[in-house]
Amino acid sequence: KESGNGETPLFHACRSGNENIIKYLIEHGADINKESGNGETPLSYVCKTGNEDLVKYLVEHGADINKESGNDESPLF
């Protein structure tokens, strides 16, 4: 279920860097390229944490590295 700003549980797990929950949600069909209300994606949240292993995991599971946020930045910027 989405929060008021369009974030799903995957966004919250990515923001906190909770690897086990991120993997569980993706394995159970969470939309890895969904945008929040401000145009952010789960990948952009993980990039902000600096966790390279999680960035790699998301990309390997289909995260779009070219998807720009609401302020025209790529997640890897």
mmCIF file of the N, C-alpha and C atoms, coordinates in Angstrom:
data_MODEL
# 
_entry.id   MODEL 
# 
loop_
_atom_site.group_PDB 
_atom_site.id 
_atom_site.type_symbol 
_atom_site.label_atom_id 
_atom_site.label_alt_id 
_atom_site.label_comp_id 
_atom_site.label_asym_id 
_atom_site.label_entity_id 
_atom_site.label_seq_id 
_atom_site.pdbx_PDB_ins_code 
_atom_site.Cartn_x 
_atom_site.Cartn_y 
_atom_site.Cartn_z 
_atom_site.occupancy 
_atom_site.B_iso_or_equiv 
_atom_site.pdbx_formal_charge 
_atom_site.auth_seq_id 
_atom_site.auth_comp_id 
_atom_site.auth_asym_id 
_atom_site.auth_atom_id 
_atom_site.pdbx_PDB_model_num 
ATOM 1   N N  . LYS A 1 1  ? 0.837  -1.183  0.000   1.00 0.00 ? 1  LYS A N  1 
ATOM 2   C CA . LYS A 1 1  ? 0.000  0.000   0.000   1.00 0.00 ? 1  LYS A CA 1 
ATOM 3   C C  . LYS A 1 1  ? 0.882  1.246   0.000   1.00 0.00 ? 1  LYS A C  1 
ATOM 4   N N  . GLU A 1 2  ? 0.463  2.248   -0.754  1.00 0.00 ? 2  GLU A N  1 
ATOM 5   C CA . GLU A 1 2  ? 1.229  3.487   -0.860  1.00 0.00 ? 2  GLU A CA 1 
ATOM 6   C C  . GLU A 1 2  ? 0.922  4.441   0.290   1.00 0.00 ? 2  GLU A C  1 
ATOM 7   N N  . SER A 1 3  ? 1.934  5.224   0.648   1.00 0.00 ? 3  SER A N  1 
ATOM 8   C CA . SER A 1 3  ? 1.715  6.293   1.616   1.00 0.00 ? 3  SER A CA 1 
ATOM 9   C C  . SER A 1 3  ? 1.169  7.509   0.872   1.00 0.00 ? 3  SER A C  1 
ATOM 10  N N  . GLY A 1 4  ? 0.919  8.581   1.573   1.00 0.00 ? 4  GLY A N  1 
ATOM 11  C CA . GLY A 1 4  ? 0.347  9.773   0.971   1.00 0.00 ? 4  GLY A CA 1 
ATOM 12  C C  . GLY A 1 4  ? 1.195  10.390  -0.127  1.00 0.00 ? 4  GLY A C  1 
ATOM 13  N N  . ASN A 1 5  ? 2.502  10.165  -0.096  1.00 0.00 ? 5  ASN A N  1 
ATOM 14  C CA . ASN A 1 5  ? 3.378  10.741  -1.119  1.00 0.00 ? 5  ASN A CA 1 
ATOM 15  C C  . ASN A 1 5  ? 3.759  9.722   -2.191  1.00 0.00 ? 5  ASN A C  1 
ATOM 16  N N  . GLY A 1 6  ? 2.991  8.644   -2.281  1.00 0.00 ? 6  GLY A N  1 
ATOM 17  C CA . GLY A 1 6  ? 3.209  7.663   -3.336  1.00 0.00 ? 6  GLY A CA 1 
ATOM 18  C C  . GLY A 1 6  ? 4.288  6.639   -3.059  1.00 0.00 ? 6  GLY A C  1 
ATOM 19  N N  . GLU A 1 7  ? 4.783  6.596   -1.837  1.00 0.00 ? 7  GLU A N  1 
ATOM 20  C CA . GLU A 1 7  ? 5.837  5.642   -1.503  1.00 0.00 ? 7  GLU A CA 1 
ATOM 21  C C  . GLU A 1 7  ? 5.238  4.317   -1.044  1.00 0.00 ? 7  GLU A C  1 
ATOM 22  N N  . THR A 1 8  ? 5.841  3.243   -1.520  1.00 0.00 ? 8  THR A N  1 
ATOM 23  C CA . THR A 1 8  ? 5.448  1.892   -1.146  1.00 0.00 ? 8  THR A CA 1 
ATOM 24  C C  . THR A 1 8  ? 6.388  1.383   -0.052  1.00 0.00 ? 8  THR A C  1 
ATOM 25  N N  . PRO A 1 9  ? 6.108  0.219   0.521   1.00 0.00 ? 9  PRO A N  1 
ATOM 26  C CA . PRO A 1 9  ? 7.034  -0.342  1.506   1.00 0.00 ? 9  PRO A CA 1 
ATOM 27  C C  . PRO A 1 9  ? 8.467  -0.477  0.959   1.00 0.00 ? 9  PRO A C  1 
ATOM 28  N N  . LEU A 1 10 ? 8.603  -0.713  -0.351  1.00 0.00 ? 10 LEU A N  1 
ATOM 29  C CA . LEU A 1 10 ? 9.948  -0.824  -0.924  1.00 0.00 ? 10 LEU A CA 1 
ATOM 30  C C  . LEU A 1 10 ? 10.717 0.484   -0.761  1.00 0.00 ? 10 LEU A C  1 
ATOM 31  N N  . PHE A 1 11 ? 10.063 1.615   -0.930  1.00 0.00 ? 11 PHE A N  1 
ATOM 32  C CA . PHE A 1 11 ? 10.732 2.907   -0.738  1.00 0.00 ? 11 PHE A CA 1 
ATOM 33  C C  . PHE A 1 11 ? 11.249 3.037   0.689   1.00 0.00 ? 11 PHE A C  1 
ATOM 34  N N  . HIS A 1 12 ? 10.425 2.675   1.645   1.00 0.00 ? 12 HIS A N  1 
ATOM 35  C CA . HIS A 1 12 ? 10.822 2.801   3.048   1.00 0.00 ? 12 HIS A CA 1 
ATOM 36  C C  . HIS A 1 12 ? 11.990 1.871   3.373   1.00 0.00 ? 12 HIS A C  1 
ATOM 37  N N  . ALA A 1 13 ? 11.958 0.661   2.826   1.00 0.00 ? 13 ALA A N  1 
ATOM 38  C CA . ALA A 1 13 ? 13.064 -0.275  3.045   1.00 0.00 ? 13 ALA A CA 1 
ATOM 39  C C  . ALA A 1 13 ? 14.341 0.241   2.391   1.00 0.00 ? 13 ALA A C  1 
ATOM 40  N N  . CYS A 1 14 ? 14.219 0.833   1.206   1.00 0.00 ? 14 CYS A N  1 
ATOM 41  C CA . CYS A 1 14 ? 15.392 1.364   0.506   1.00 0.00 ? 14 CYS A CA 1 
ATOM 42  C C  . CYS A 1 14 ? 15.972 2.566   1.241   1.00 0.00 ? 14 CYS A C  1 
ATOM 43  N N  . ARG A 1 15 ? 15.120 3.413   1.758   1.00 0.00 ? 15 ARG A N  1 
ATOM 44  C CA . ARG A 1 15 ? 15.593 4.589   2.494   1.00 0.00 ? 15 ARG A CA 1 
ATOM 45  C C  . ARG A 1 15 ? 16.394 4.173   3.725   1.00 0.00 ? 15 ARG A C  1 
ATOM 46  N N  . SER A 1 16 ? 15.946 3.119   4.385   1.00 0.00 ? 16 SER A N  1 
ATOM 47  C CA . SER A 1 16 ? 16.631 2.673   5.601   1.00 0.00 ? 16 SER A CA 1 
ATOM 48  C C  . SER A 1 16 ? 17.754 1.681   5.310   1.00 0.00 ? 16 SER A C  1 
ATOM 49  N N  . GLY A 1 17 ? 17.842 1.219   4.050   1.00 0.00 ? 17 GLY A N  1 
ATOM 50  C CA . GLY A 1 17 ? 18.898 0.280   3.686   1.00 0.00 ? 17 GLY A CA 1 
ATOM 51  C C  . GLY A 1 17 ? 18.678 -1.117  4.224   1.00 0.00 ? 17 GLY A C  1 
ATOM 52  N N  . ASN A 1 18 ? 17.434 -1.491  4.466   1.00 0.00 ? 18 ASN A N  1 
ATOM 53  C CA . ASN A 1 18 ? 17.127 -2.804  5.030   1.00 0.00 ? 18 ASN A CA 1 
ATOM 54  C C  . ASN A 1 18 ? 17.172 -3.869  3.932   1.00 0.00 ? 18 ASN A C  1 
ATOM 55  N N  . GLU A 1 19 ? 18.329 -4.460  3.782   1.00 0.00 ? 19 GLU A N  1 
ATOM 56  C CA . GLU A 1 19 ? 18.590 -5.397  2.685   1.00 0.00 ? 19 GLU A CA 1 
ATOM 57  C C  . GLU A 1 19 ? 17.630 -6.581  2.657   1.00 0.00 ? 19 GLU A C  1 
ATOM 58  N N  . ASN A 1 20 ? 17.359 -7.182  3.803   1.00 0.00 ? 20 ASN A N  1 
ATOM 59  C CA . ASN A 1 20 ? 16.479 -8.355  3.828   1.00 0.00 ? 20 ASN A CA 1 
ATOM 60  C C  . ASN A 1 20 ? 15.072 -8.021  3.352   1.00 0.00 ? 20 ASN A C  1 
ATOM 61  N N  . ILE A 1 21 ? 14.548 -6.899  3.798   1.00 0.00 ? 21 ILE A N  1 
ATOM 62  C CA . ILE A 1 21 ? 13.193 -6.515  3.386   1.00 0.00 ? 21 ILE A CA 1 
ATOM 63  C C  . ILE A 1 21 ? 13.170 -6.124  1.915   1.00 0.00 ? 21 ILE A C  1 
ATOM 64  N N  . ILE A 1 22 ? 14.190 -5.417  1.452   1.00 0.00 ? 22 ILE A N  1 
ATOM 65  C CA . ILE A 1 22 ? 14.271 -5.041  0.033   1.00 0.00 ? 22 ILE A CA 1 
ATOM 66  C C  . ILE A 1 22 ? 14.232 -6.288  -0.839  1.00 0.00 ? 22 ILE A C  1 
ATOM 67  N N  . LYS A 1 23 ? 15.056 -7.256  -0.517  1.00 0.00 ? 23 LYS A N  1 
ATOM 68  C CA . LYS A 1 23 ? 15.103 -8.485  -1.316  1.00 0.00 ? 23 LYS A CA 1 
ATOM 69  C C  . LYS A 1 23 ? 13.775 -9.235  -1.251  1.00 0.00 ? 23 LYS A C  1 
ATOM 70  N N  . TYR A 1 24 ? 13.184 -9.301  -0.077  1.00 0.00 ? 24 TYR A N  1 
ATOM 71  C CA . TYR A 1 24 ? 11.891 -9.978  0.078   1.00 0.00 ? 24 TYR A CA 1 
ATOM 72  C C  . TYR A 1 24 ? 10.829 -9.311  -0.795  1.00 0.00 ? 24 TYR A C  1 
ATOM 73  N N  . LEU A 1 25 ? 10.739 -8.001  -0.724  1.00 0.00 ? 25 LEU A N  1 
ATOM 74  C CA . LEU A 1 25 ? 9.718  -7.277  -1.484  1.00 0.00 ? 25 LEU A CA 1 
ATOM 75  C C  . LEU A 1 25 ? 9.909  -7.445  -2.988  1.00 0.00 ? 25 LEU A C  1 
ATOM 76  N N  . ILE A 1 26 ? 11.144 -7.375  -3.448  1.00 0.00 ? 26 ILE A N  1 
ATOM 77  C CA . ILE A 1 26 ? 11.409 -7.533  -4.883  1.00 0.00 ? 26 ILE A CA 1 
ATOM 78  C C  . ILE A 1 26 ? 11.093 -8.955  -5.327  1.00 0.00 ? 26 ILE A C  1 
ATOM 79  N N  . GLU A 1 27 ? 11.489 -9.935  -4.530  1.00 0.00 ? 27 GLU A N  1 
ATOM 80  C CA . GLU A 1 27 ? 11.199 -11.329 -4.868  1.00 0.00 ? 27 GLU A CA 1 
ATOM 81  C C  . GLU A 1 27 ? 9.699  -11.611 -4.897  1.00 0.00 ? 27 GLU A C  1 
ATOM 82  N N  . HIS A 1 28 ? 8.918  -10.773 -4.225  1.00 0.00 ? 28 HIS A N  1 
ATOM 83  C CA . HIS A 1 28 ? 7.470  -10.960 -4.183  1.00 0.00 ? 28 HIS A CA 1 
ATOM 84  C C  . HIS A 1 28 ? 6.724  -9.933  -5.036  1.00 0.00 ? 28 HIS A C  1 
ATOM 85  N N  . GLY A 1 29 ? 7.427  -9.361  -6.012  1.00 0.00 ? 29 GLY A N  1 
ATOM 86  C CA . GLY A 1 29 ? 6.766  -8.564  -7.035  1.00 0.00 ? 29 GLY A CA 1 
ATOM 87  C C  . GLY A 1 29 ? 6.676  -7.070  -6.839  1.00 0.00 ? 29 GLY A C  1 
ATOM 88  N N  . ALA A 1 30 ? 7.401  -6.507  -5.894  1.00 0.00 ? 30 ALA A N  1 
ATOM 89  C CA . ALA A 1 30 ? 7.371  -5.049  -5.727  1.00 0.00 ? 30 ALA A CA 1 
ATOM 90  C C  . ALA A 1 30 ? 7.880  -4.379  -7.004  1.00 0.00 ? 30 ALA A C  1 
ATOM 91  N N  . ASP A 1 31 ? 7.260  -3.266  -7.367  1.00 0.00 ? 31 ASP A N  1 
ATOM 92  C CA . ASP A 1 31 ? 7.637  -2.524  -8.575  1.00 0.00 ? 31 ASP A CA 1 
ATOM 93  C C  . ASP A 1 31 ? 8.927  -1.765  -8.319  1.00 0.00 ? 31 ASP A C  1 
ATOM 94  N N  . ILE A 1 32 ? 10.004 -2.251  -8.914  1.00 0.00 ? 32 ILE A N  1 
ATOM 95  C CA . ILE A 1 32 ? 11.333 -1.713  -8.670  1.00 0.00 ? 32 ILE A CA 1 
ATOM 96  C C  . ILE A 1 32 ? 11.555 -0.349  -9.330  1.00 0.00 ? 32 ILE A C  1 
ATOM 97  N N  . ASN A 1 33 ? 10.708 0.003   -10.294 1.00 0.00 ? 33 ASN A N  1 
ATOM 98  C CA . ASN A 1 33 ? 10.862 1.281   -10.998 1.00 0.00 ? 33 ASN A CA 1 
ATOM 99  C C  . ASN A 1 33 ? 9.731  2.263   -10.722 1.00 0.00 ? 33 ASN A C  1 
ATOM 100 N N  . LYS A 1 34 ? 8.925  1.984   -9.715  1.00 0.00 ? 34 LYS A N  1 
ATOM 101 C CA . LYS A 1 34 ? 7.831  2.899   -9.362  1.00 0.00 ? 34 LYS A CA 1 
ATOM 102 C C  . LYS A 1 34 ? 8.403  4.234   -8.905  1.00 0.00 ? 34 LYS A C  1 
ATOM 103 N N  . GLU A 1 35 ? 7.725  5.301   -9.281  1.00 0.00 ? 35 GLU A N  1 
ATOM 104 C CA . GLU A 1 35 ? 8.133  6.636   -8.846  1.00 0.00 ? 35 GLU A CA 1 
ATOM 105 C C  . GLU A 1 35 ? 7.271  7.089   -7.676  1.00 0.00 ? 35 GLU A C  1 
ATOM 106 N N  . SER A 1 36 ? 7.907  7.756   -6.732  1.00 0.00 ? 36 SER A N  1 
ATOM 107 C CA . SER A 1 36 ? 7.158  8.359   -5.630  1.00 0.00 ? 36 SER A CA 1 
ATOM 108 C C  . SER A 1 36 ? 6.528  9.654   -6.134  1.00 0.00 ? 36 SER A C  1 
ATOM 109 N N  . GLY A 1 37 ? 5.822  10.335  -5.273  1.00 0.00 ? 37 GLY A N  1 
ATOM 110 C CA . GLY A 1 37 ? 5.181  11.583  -5.653  1.00 0.00 ? 37 GLY A CA 1 
ATOM 111 C C  . GLY A 1 37 ? 6.152  12.658  -6.105  1.00 0.00 ? 37 GLY A C  1 
ATOM 112 N N  . ASN A 1 38 ? 7.410  12.580  -5.655  1.00 0.00 ? 38 ASN A N  1 
ATOM 113 C CA . ASN A 1 38 ? 8.401  13.576  -6.058  1.00 0.00 ? 38 ASN A CA 1 
ATOM 114 C C  . ASN A 1 38 ? 9.322  13.065  -7.170  1.00 0.00 ? 38 ASN A C  1 
ATOM 115 N N  . GLY A 1 39 ? 8.953  11.942  -7.782  1.00 0.00 ? 39 GLY A N  1 
ATOM 116 C CA . GLY A 1 39 ? 9.711  11.423  -8.916  1.00 0.00 ? 39 GLY A CA 1 
ATOM 117 C C  . GLY A 1 39 ? 10.903 10.558  -8.560  1.00 0.00 ? 39 GLY A C  1 
ATOM 118 N N  . GLU A 1 40 ? 11.095 10.270  -7.284  1.00 0.00 ? 40 GLU A N  1 
ATOM 119 C CA . GLU A 1 40 ? 12.202 9.409   -6.859  1.00 0.00 ? 40 GLU A CA 1 
ATOM 120 C C  . GLU A 1 40 ? 11.836 7.951   -7.106  1.00 0.00 ? 40 GLU A C  1 
ATOM 121 N N  . THR A 1 41 ? 12.853 7.094   -7.204  1.00 0.00 ? 41 THR A N  1 
ATOM 122 C CA . THR A 1 41 ? 12.656 5.659   -7.365  1.00 0.00 ? 41 THR A CA 1 
ATOM 123 C C  . THR A 1 41 ? 13.361 4.934   -6.216  1.00 0.00 ? 41 THR A C  1 
ATOM 124 N N  . PRO A 1 42 ? 13.049 3.658   -6.014  1.00 0.00 ? 42 PRO A N  1 
ATOM 125 C CA . PRO A 1 42 ? 13.783 2.912   -4.993  1.00 0.00 ? 42 PRO A CA 1 
ATOM 126 C C  . PRO A 1 42 ? 15.303 2.977   -5.213  1.00 0.00 ? 42 PRO A C  1 
ATOM 127 N N  . LEU A 1 43 ? 15.737 2.932   -6.474  1.00 0.00 ? 43 LEU A N  1 
ATOM 128 C CA . LEU A 1 43 ? 17.174 3.004   -6.751  1.00 0.00 ? 43 LEU A CA 1 
ATOM 129 C C  . LEU A 1 43 ? 17.756 4.332   -6.285  1.00 0.00 ? 43 LEU A C  1 
ATOM 130 N N  . SER A 1 44 ? 17.061 5.418   -6.498  1.00 0.00 ? 44 SER A N  1 
ATOM 131 C CA . SER A 1 44 ? 17.602 6.711   -6.070  1.00 0.00 ? 44 SER A CA 1 
ATOM 132 C C  . SER A 1 44 ? 17.732 6.763   -4.546  1.00 0.00 ? 44 SER A C  1 
ATOM 133 N N  . TYR A 1 45 ? 16.804 6.136   -3.828  1.00 0.00 ? 45 TYR A N  1 
ATOM 134 C CA . TYR A 1 45 ? 16.898 6.101   -2.371  1.00 0.00 ? 45 TYR A CA 1 
ATOM 135 C C  . TYR A 1 45 ? 18.107 5.281   -1.925  1.00 0.00 ? 45 TYR A C  1 
ATOM 136 N N  . VAL A 1 46 ? 18.309 4.122   -2.561  1.00 0.00 ? 46 VAL A N  1 
ATOM 137 C CA . VAL A 1 46 ? 19.447 3.279   -2.190  1.00 0.00 ? 46 VAL A CA 1 
ATOM 138 C C  . VAL A 1 46 ? 20.763 3.971   -2.527  1.00 0.00 ? 46 VAL A C  1 
ATOM 139 N N  . CYS A 1 47 ? 20.815 4.672   -3.651  1.00 0.00 ? 47 CYS A N  1 
ATOM 140 C CA . CYS A 1 47 ? 22.039 5.398   -4.012  1.00 0.00 ? 47 CYS A CA 1 
ATOM 141 C C  . CYS A 1 47 ? 22.400 6.419   -2.940  1.00 0.00 ? 47 CYS A C  1 
ATOM 142 N N  . LYS A 1 48 ? 21.408 7.042   -2.356  1.00 0.00 ? 48 LYS A N  1 
ATOM 143 C CA . LYS A 1 48 ? 21.658 8.038   -1.308  1.00 0.00 ? 48 LYS A CA 1 
ATOM 144 C C  . LYS A 1 48 ? 22.239 7.403   -0.050  1.00 0.00 ? 48 LYS A C  1 
ATOM 145 N N  . THR A 1 49 ? 21.973 6.114   0.178   1.00 0.00 ? 49 THR A N  1 
ATOM 146 C CA . THR A 1 49 ? 22.529 5.451   1.362   1.00 0.00 ? 49 THR A CA 1 
ATOM 147 C C  . THR A 1 49 ? 23.995 5.093   1.159   1.00 0.00 ? 49 THR A C  1 
ATOM 148 N N  . GLY A 1 50 ? 24.428 5.033   -0.115  1.00 0.00 ? 50 GLY A N  1 
ATOM 149 C CA . GLY A 1 50 ? 25.812 4.681   -0.405  1.00 0.00 ? 50 GLY A CA 1 
ATOM 150 C C  . GLY A 1 50 ? 26.098 3.192   -0.349  1.00 0.00 ? 50 GLY A C  1 
ATOM 151 N N  . ASN A 1 51 ? 25.072 2.373   -0.269  1.00 0.00 ? 51 ASN A N  1 
ATOM 152 C CA . ASN A 1 51 ? 25.254 0.923   -0.178  1.00 0.00 ? 51 ASN A CA 1 
ATOM 153 C C  . ASN A 1 51 ? 25.421 0.345   -1.590  1.00 0.00 ? 51 ASN A C  1 
ATOM 154 N N  . GLU A 1 52 ? 26.655 0.178   -2.008  1.00 0.00 ? 52 GLU A N  1 
ATOM 155 C CA . GLU A 1 52 ? 26.945 -0.280  -3.367  1.00 0.00 ? 52 GLU A CA 1 
ATOM 156 C C  . GLU A 1 52 ? 26.392 -1.672  -3.652  1.00 0.00 ? 52 GLU A C  1 
ATOM 157 N N  . ASP A 1 53 ? 26.380 -2.544  -2.655  1.00 0.00 ? 53 ASP A N  1 
ATOM 158 C CA . ASP A 1 53 ? 25.847 -3.895  -2.860  1.00 0.00 ? 53 ASP A CA 1 
ATOM 159 C C  . ASP A 1 53 ? 24.354 -3.850  -3.177  1.00 0.00 ? 53 ASP A C  1 
ATOM 160 N N  . LEU A 1 54 ? 23.622 -2.983  -2.479  1.00 0.00 ? 54 LEU A N  1 
ATOM 161 C CA . LEU A 1 54 ? 22.190 -2.861  -2.754  1.00 0.00 ? 54 LEU A CA 1 
ATOM 162 C C  . LEU A 1 54 ? 21.933 -2.192  -4.100  1.00 0.00 ? 54 LEU A C  1 
ATOM 163 N N  . VAL A 1 55 ? 22.759 -1.215  -4.462  1.00 0.00 ? 55 VAL A N  1 
ATOM 164 C CA . VAL A 1 55 ? 22.630 -0.591  -5.787  1.00 0.00 ? 55 VAL A CA 1 
ATOM 165 C C  . VAL A 1 55 ? 22.794 -1.665  -6.853  1.00 0.00 ? 55 VAL A C  1 
ATOM 166 N N  . LYS A 1 56 ? 23.829 -2.475  -6.714  1.00 0.00 ? 56 LYS A N  1 
ATOM 167 C CA . LYS A 1 56 ? 24.081 -3.552  -7.674  1.00 0.00 ? 56 LYS A CA 1 
ATOM 168 C C  . LYS A 1 56 ? 22.906 -4.527  -7.710  1.00 0.00 ? 56 LYS A C  1 
ATOM 169 N N  . TYR A 1 57 ? 22.385 -4.887  -6.553  1.00 0.00 ? 57 TYR A N  1 
ATOM 170 C CA . TYR A 1 57 ? 21.251 -5.815  -6.481  1.00 0.00 ? 57 TYR A CA 1 
ATOM 171 C C  . TYR A 1 57 ? 20.049 -5.252  -7.234  1.00 0.00 ? 57 TYR A C  1 
ATOM 172 N N  . LEU A 1 58 ? 19.712 -3.994  -6.993  1.00 0.00 ? 58 LEU A N  1 
ATOM 173 C CA . LEU A 1 58 ? 18.558 -3.393  -7.661  1.00 0.00 ? 58 LEU A CA 1 
ATOM 174 C C  . LEU A 1 58 ? 18.753 -3.341  -9.172  1.00 0.00 ? 58 LEU A C  1 
ATOM 175 N N  . VAL A 1 59 ? 19.939 -2.960  -9.606  1.00 0.00 ? 59 VAL A N  1 
ATOM 176 C CA . VAL A 1 59 ? 20.210 -2.893  -11.048 1.00 0.00 ? 59 VAL A CA 1 
ATOM 177 C C  . VAL A 1 59 ? 20.119 -4.285  -11.665 1.00 0.00 ? 59 VAL A C  1 
ATOM 178 N N  . GLU A 1 60 ? 20.670 -5.279  -10.998 1.00 0.00 ? 60 GLU A N  1 
ATOM 179 C CA . GLU A 1 60 ? 20.604 -6.654  -11.501 1.00 0.00 ? 60 GLU A CA 1 
ATOM 180 C C  . GLU A 1 60 ? 19.170 -7.176  -11.567 1.00 0.00 ? 60 GLU A C  1 
ATOM 181 N N  . HIS A 1 61 ? 18.281 -6.580  -10.797 1.00 0.00 ? 61 HIS A N  1 
ATOM 182 C CA . HIS A 1 61 ? 16.885 -7.017  -10.779 1.00 0.00 ? 61 HIS A CA 1 
ATOM 183 C C  . HIS A 1 61 ? 15.965 -6.065  -11.538 1.00 0.00 ? 61 HIS A C  1 
ATOM 184 N N  . GLY A 1 62 ? 16.555 -5.241  -12.396 1.00 0.00 ? 62 GLY A N  1 
ATOM 185 C CA . GLY A 1 62 ? 15.751 -4.456  -13.323 1.00 0.00 ? 62 GLY A CA 1 
ATOM 186 C C  . GLY A 1 62 ? 15.570 -2.985  -13.034 1.00 0.00 ? 62 GLY A C  1 
ATOM 187 N N  . ALA A 1 63 ? 16.226 -2.453  -12.021 1.00 0.00 ? 63 ALA A N  1 
ATOM 188 C CA . ALA A 1 63 ? 16.095 -1.018  -11.756 1.00 0.00 ? 63 ALA A CA 1 
ATOM 189 C C  . ALA A 1 63 ? 16.679 -0.232  -12.927 1.00 0.00 ? 63 ALA A C  1 
ATOM 190 N N  . ASP A 1 64 ? 15.957 0.782   -13.362 1.00 0.00 ? 64 ASP A N  1 
ATOM 191 C CA . ASP A 1 64 ? 16.349 1.603   -14.506 1.00 0.00 ? 64 ASP A CA 1 
ATOM 192 C C  . ASP A 1 64 ? 17.318 2.694   -14.053 1.00 0.00 ? 64 ASP A C  1 
ATOM 193 N N  . ILE A 1 65 ? 18.592 2.560   -14.436 1.00 0.00 ? 65 ILE A N  1 
ATOM 194 C CA . ILE A 1 65 ? 19.595 3.543   -14.017 1.00 0.00 ? 65 ILE A CA 1 
ATOM 195 C C  . ILE A 1 65 ? 19.459 4.864   -14.761 1.00 0.00 ? 65 ILE A C  1 
ATOM 196 N N  . ASN A 1 66 ? 18.661 4.894   -15.811 1.00 0.00 ? 66 ASN A N  1 
ATOM 197 C CA . ASN A 1 66 ? 18.493 6.121   -16.592 1.00 0.00 ? 66 ASN A CA 1 
ATOM 198 C C  . ASN A 1 66 ? 17.230 6.891   -16.236 1.00 0.00 ? 66 ASN A C  1 
ATOM 199 N N  . LYS A 1 67 ? 16.433 6.370   -15.331 1.00 0.00 ? 67 LYS A N  1 
ATOM 200 C CA . LYS A 1 67 ? 15.178 7.026   -14.961 1.00 0.00 ? 67 LYS A CA 1 
ATOM 201 C C  . LYS A 1 67 ? 15.489 8.244   -14.095 1.00 0.00 ? 67 LYS A C  1 
ATOM 202 N N  . GLU A 1 68 ? 15.105 9.412   -14.573 1.00 0.00 ? 68 GLU A N  1 
ATOM 203 C CA . GLU A 1 68 ? 15.414 10.645  -13.864 1.00 0.00 ? 68 GLU A CA 1 
ATOM 204 C C  . GLU A 1 68 ? 14.354 10.959  -12.814 1.00 0.00 ? 68 GLU A C  1 
ATOM 205 N N  . SER A 1 69 ? 14.789 11.601  -11.754 1.00 0.00 ? 69 SER A N  1 
ATOM 206 C CA . SER A 1 69 ? 13.865 12.010  -10.697 1.00 0.00 ? 69 SER A CA 1 
ATOM 207 C C  . SER A 1 69 ? 13.113 13.261  -11.131 1.00 0.00 ? 69 SER A C  1 
ATOM 208 N N  . GLY A 1 70 ? 12.257 13.751  -10.267 1.00 0.00 ? 70 GLY A N  1 
ATOM 209 C CA . GLY A 1 70 ? 11.474 14.938  -10.571 1.00 0.00 ? 70 GLY A CA 1 
ATOM 210 C C  . GLY A 1 70 ? 12.316 16.172  -10.837 1.00 0.00 ? 70 GLY A C  1 
ATOM 211 N N  . ASN A 1 71 ? 13.557 16.192  -10.337 1.00 0.00 ? 71 ASN A N  1 
ATOM 212 C CA . ASN A 1 71 ? 14.435 17.332  -10.598 1.00 0.00 ? 71 ASN A CA 1 
ATOM 213 C C  . ASN A 1 71 ? 15.500 16.986  -11.634 1.00 0.00 ? 71 ASN A C  1 
ATOM 214 N N  . ASP A 1 72 ? 15.157 16.069  -12.531 1.00 0.00 ? 72 ASP A N  1 
ATOM 215 C CA . ASP A 1 72 ? 15.982 15.706  -13.693 1.00 0.00 ? 72 ASP A CA 1 
ATOM 216 C C  . ASP A 1 72 ? 17.373 15.182  -13.349 1.00 0.00 ? 72 ASP A C  1 
ATOM 217 N N  . GLU A 1 73 ? 17.491 14.449  -12.256 1.00 0.00 ? 73 GLU A N  1 
ATOM 218 C CA . GLU A 1 73 ? 18.755 13.812  -11.894 1.00 0.00 ? 73 GLU A CA 1 
ATOM 219 C C  . GLU A 1 73 ? 18.618 12.308  -12.041 1.00 0.00 ? 73 GLU A C  1 
ATOM 220 N N  . SER A 1 74 ? 19.674 11.664  -12.549 1.00 0.00 ? 74 SER A N  1 
ATOM 221 C CA . SER A 1 74 ? 19.657 10.206  -12.600 1.00 0.00 ? 74 SER A CA 1 
ATOM 222 C C  . SER A 1 74 ? 19.988 9.693   -11.202 1.00 0.00 ? 74 SER A C  1 
ATOM 223 N N  . PRO A 1 75 ? 19.585 8.475   -10.873 1.00 0.00 ? 75 PRO A N  1 
ATOM 224 C CA . PRO A 1 75 ? 19.854 7.955   -9.530  1.00 0.00 ? 75 PRO A CA 1 
ATOM 225 C C  . PRO A 1 75 ? 21.343 7.872   -9.208  1.00 0.00 ? 75 PRO A C  1 
ATOM 226 N N  . LEU A 1 76 ? 22.169 7.695   -10.226 1.00 0.00 ? 76 LEU A N  1 
ATOM 227 C CA . LEU A 1 76 ? 23.596 7.516   -9.990  1.00 0.00 ? 76 LEU A CA 1 
ATOM 228 C C  . LEU A 1 76 ? 24.351 8.832   -9.953  1.00 0.00 ? 76 LEU A C  1 
ATOM 229 N N  . PHE A 1 77 ? 23.645 9.959   -10.072 1.00 0.00 ? 77 PHE A N  1 
ATOM 230 C CA . PHE A 1 77 ? 24.275 11.277  -10.108 1.00 0.00 ? 77 PHE A CA 1 
ATOM 231 C C  . PHE A 1 77 ? 24.918 11.617  -8.804  1.00 0.00 ? 77 PHE A C  1 
# 
